[in-house]
Amino acid sequence: MSETEQAQPRLLNRELSWLTFNRRVLQEAQNPAVPLLERLKFLAIFSSNLDEYFKVRVATLRRLVKLKKKTRAKLGEDPAQQLHDLLLEVGRQQQEFGDTFRNSILPELGRHHIHLISEHDLTSEQHTWVQEYFRENVRDTLSPIILDENLHHLFLRDQSVYLTFYLTQPANHKKQDEERVVVMELPTKRHGGRFVRLPDVGEDHYVMFLDDVIRCCAQELFATYGKVQVQAVKLSRDAELDIQEEVSDNLLAKIKSSLQKRETGFPARLLYDPAMPKEVLRAVMEKTGIGKEELVEGSRYHNFRDFFGFPDFGLPHLQYVPMPPLPHPTLPRTGSLLAALAQRDHLLHPPYQSFDYVTRLINEAAKDAQVSDISITLYRVGSKSDVAKALLKAAKNGKQVTVVVELKARFDEESNMFWAEKLQKAGANVIYGIPDLKVHSKLLLITRAEEGHNKLYAYLSTGNFNEQTSQIYADHGLFTANPILTREVAEVFRYFHDRLDKTGQFEHLLVAPFELRQKLEALIDHEITLAHKGKEAYIILKLNALQDERMILKLYEASEAGVRVELLIRGISCLIPDLAGQSRNIQQRGIVDRFLEHARVYVFGNGGEEKVYTASADWMSRNLDRRVEVAFPILQEDLKAEVRHLLDLQRQDSVKSRDWQNNFVGSTTDRAGEAEEVRAQFETYAYLQQLAKKKRK
């Protein structure tokens, strides 16, 4: 490698790195060892991820492409070239997705007597049943829109499937009725789902897309036309990602001046059925204002995320073996949680252990006469949030409830606003985030009067206060009454109240945007110093994403100094491991399995006295500089050992872990087949189950 190459370490392109992650999701759908109905869910996850990708990343790039040439040049990478490259990769992945569904999943379903049929596959008895079902359950939910001269604009709802109807050969042969284009939104919500189960025939199960039920009866809908052609479209709209989260401050002003007007909800992608008549596609484009650059050829069906609701037909052998939440080994199943926290720290590991301990704690505090204050940060609130209901109860019981609500939590704004307004009406002090920052930290603080003074209890987490996601997101949460931590949690909430600069006020917590970056750099520098002295030096990081260039360069520096760096990255990573002269001491893997790996863990060797942090923050520029994030140390020795053991299981995973290969940027390789197979998520469950059994004894 030349000196120039060493001076400018190479980074992976962020966009292609994310697409590589989504391909790892697709690999789970392709894996015959994954239960069949779970493979369908991985197709749904892949589809949902890609929808969000177009709404956020592709939409952002398209807005950047429209900037002036001089401003674009300051971005580093050409957004137009990035857009071209990623769309090529998306096309390849969608082709692979379609092949997987048609040539692997559907035949395998058939072998298990599950038949996903279209209107062309119906027997006469099934056809009669479908027609009756349509008349009774579907017809009244349809709202046709005629695309003619009387319609000036057609608004397509984001992420909804629409059926287009091309009507020709009118029975009355009037010239004005020669052909028509009609559009209807697929009434998935009003119908109660995307799929319709038909009566079983012996051991065979039959199911149809709701789309095909409507296709089957389209001629009945438009009886005055001799020919009705039905296709589908779906629109993904710009999610209005704040450019401030994507670029540096010194460039932000130039970009803002270049964008005269934010194009609210501008179309990012229109998926269409390639069988759609040109006349229909032209009419849709004309009435919506969608241009050719937003057109993406899809398939007959869109919104594969709806496969989350595919019937299971009561066939447990085609699903994951149940892993019900385990009882906690040190938290009481009944009785006071506050009393348990007063005795020692406790770690919670959802979804392996129940998130109910968190809602129980808030409910207990809501009823406790000695509790005066409850403060919490809410980033993503569930639509039927037990946490929010417990906070409402606390406010109604006269507690001083402070809720920091992030209204810029992408795709959860509506739910967050709903609960914020309810809490405010109940008397809670609702703080709507911080100007120019996102509040991404996950903190709960309870103040209780004990023996003439206030005692603080806290819960610090890597995951959201969300009961729904806690069932599938793997996180760590710390219950503590340790004053050296709770006092600093209180400092974070004081910042939310008064907005004063708190730089330098945190000795144990690492808090962004104040000093998280600087303290992480100092921890890395300490490992570099140890390596230079010939001592053991290592860093182990588990993250969702590693994108920040400064932190990557610092890890490269550590690697070349002799520090061993191990990375467990679930999604984006712009770091290239195992390159001579750059990253030869860096190993990088990622795990995709039944639960979403969401926890962030930072481990520093520290000369034999390990420092272990869990955190809300990934190592992305936005997390380190433009969000309120908290990394918290695990101080209790047994809990530190617990986190390290769980992390070691992930480091040893040989079933669901993939390596990044340095000979092909972004490629992944399954590690299955090694001598002793370790599947980290199953081993984690078994380990925590054993801890729970020891407690019962």
Stockholm file with secondary structure:
# STOCKHOLM 1.0

chainA/1-697         MSETEQAQPRLLNRELSWLTFNRRVLQEAQNPAVPLLERLKFLAIFSSNLDEYFKVRVATLRRLVKLKKKTRAKLGEDPAQQLHDLLLEVGRQQQEFGDTFRNSILPELGRHHIHLISEHDLTSEQHTWVQEYFRENVRDTLSPIILDENLHHLFLRDQSVYLTFYLTQPANHKKQDEERVVVMELPTKRHGGRFVRLPDVGEDHYVMFLDDVIRCCAQELFATYGKVQVQAVKLSRDAELDIQEEVSDNLLAKIKSSLQKRETGFPARLLYDPAMPKEVLRAVMEKTGIGKEELVEGSRYHNFRDFFGFPDFGLPHLQYVPMPPLPHPTLPRTGSLLAALAQRDHLLHPPYQSFDYVTRLINEAAKDAQVSDISITLYRVGSKSDVAKALLKAAKNGKQVTVVVELKARFDEESNMFWAEKLQKAGANVIYGIPDLKVHSKLLLITRAEEGHNKLYAYLSTGNFNEQTSQIYADHGLFTANPILTREVAEVFRYFHDRLDKTGQFEHLLVAPFELRQKLEALIDHEITLAHKGKEAYIILKLNALQDERMILKLYEASEAGVRVELLIRGISCLIPDLAGQSRNIQQRGIVDRFLEHARVYVFGNGGEEKVYTASADWMSRNLDRRVEVAFPILQEDLKAEVRHLLDLQRQDSVKSRDWQNNFVGSTTDRAGEAEEVRAQFETYAYLQQLAKKKRK
#=GR chainA/1-697 SS CCHHHHHSCCCCCHHHHHHHHHHHHHHHHHCTTSCHHHHHHHHHHHHHHHHHHIIIIIHHHHHHHTSCHHHHHTTSSCHHHHHHHHHHHHHHHHHHHHHHIIIIIHHHHHHTTEEECCGGGCCHHHHHHHHHHIIIIIGGGCCCEECSTTCCCCCCCTTCEEEEEEEEEESSCCGGGSEEEEEEECCHHHHTSSEEEEEEETTEEEEEEHHHHHHHTHHHHTTTEEEEEEEEEEEEECCCCCGGGTSCHHHHHHHHHHCSSCCTTCEEEEEECTTSCHHHHHHHHHHHTCCGGGEEECCSCCCGGGGGGCCCTTCGGGSCCCCCCBCCSSSCSSSCHHHHHHHCCEEECTTTBCTHHHHHHHHHHHHCTTEEEEEEEESSCCTTCHHHHHHHHHHHTTCEEEEEECTTSTTCHHHHHHHHHHHHHTTCEEECCBTTBEECCEEEEEEEEETTEEEEEEEEESSCSCTTGGGTEECCEEEECCHHHHHHHHHHHHHHHHCCCCTTCCSSSEEETTTHHHHHHHHHHHHHHHHHTTCCCEEEEEESCBCCHHHHHHHHHHHHHTCEEEEEESSCBCCCCSCTTTTTTEEEEEECSSSEECCEEEEECGGGSCEEEEESCCBSHHHHHSEEEEEEECCSHHHHHHHHHHHHHHHHCCSSEEEECTTSTTCEEECTTCSSCCCHHHHHHHHHHHHHHHHHC
#=GC SS_cons         CCHHHHHSCCCCCHHHHHHHHHHHHHHHHHCTTSCHHHHHHHHHHHHHHHHHHIIIIIHHHHHHHTSCHHHHHTTSSCHHHHHHHHHHHHHHHHHHHHHHIIIIIHHHHHHTTEEECCGGGCCHHHHHHHHHHIIIIIGGGCCCEECSTTCCCCCCCTTCEEEEEEEEEESSCCGGGSEEEEEEECCHHHHTSSEEEEEEETTEEEEEEHHHHHHHTHHHHTTTEEEEEEEEEEEEECCCCCGGGTSCHHHHHHHHHHCSSCCTTCEEEEEECTTSCHHHHHHHHHHHTCCGGGEEECCSCCCGGGGGGCCCTTCGGGSCCCCCCBCCSSSCSSSCHHHHHHHCCEEECTTTBCTHHHHHHHHHHHHCTTEEEEEEEESSCCTTCHHHHHHHHHHHTTCEEEEEECTTSTTCHHHHHHHHHHHHHTTCEEECCBTTBEECCEEEEEEEEETTEEEEEEEEESSCSCTTGGGTEECCEEEECCHHHHHHHHHHHHHHHHCCCCTTCCSSSEEETTTHHHHHHHHHHHHHHHHHTTCCCEEEEEESCBCCHHHHHHHHHHHHHTCEEEEEESSCBCCCCSCTTTTTTEEEEEECSSSEECCEEEEECGGGSCEEEEESCCBSHHHHHSEEEEEEECCSHHHHHHHHHHHHHHHHCCSSEEEECTTSTTCEEECTTCSSCCCHHHHHHHHHHHHHHHHHC
//
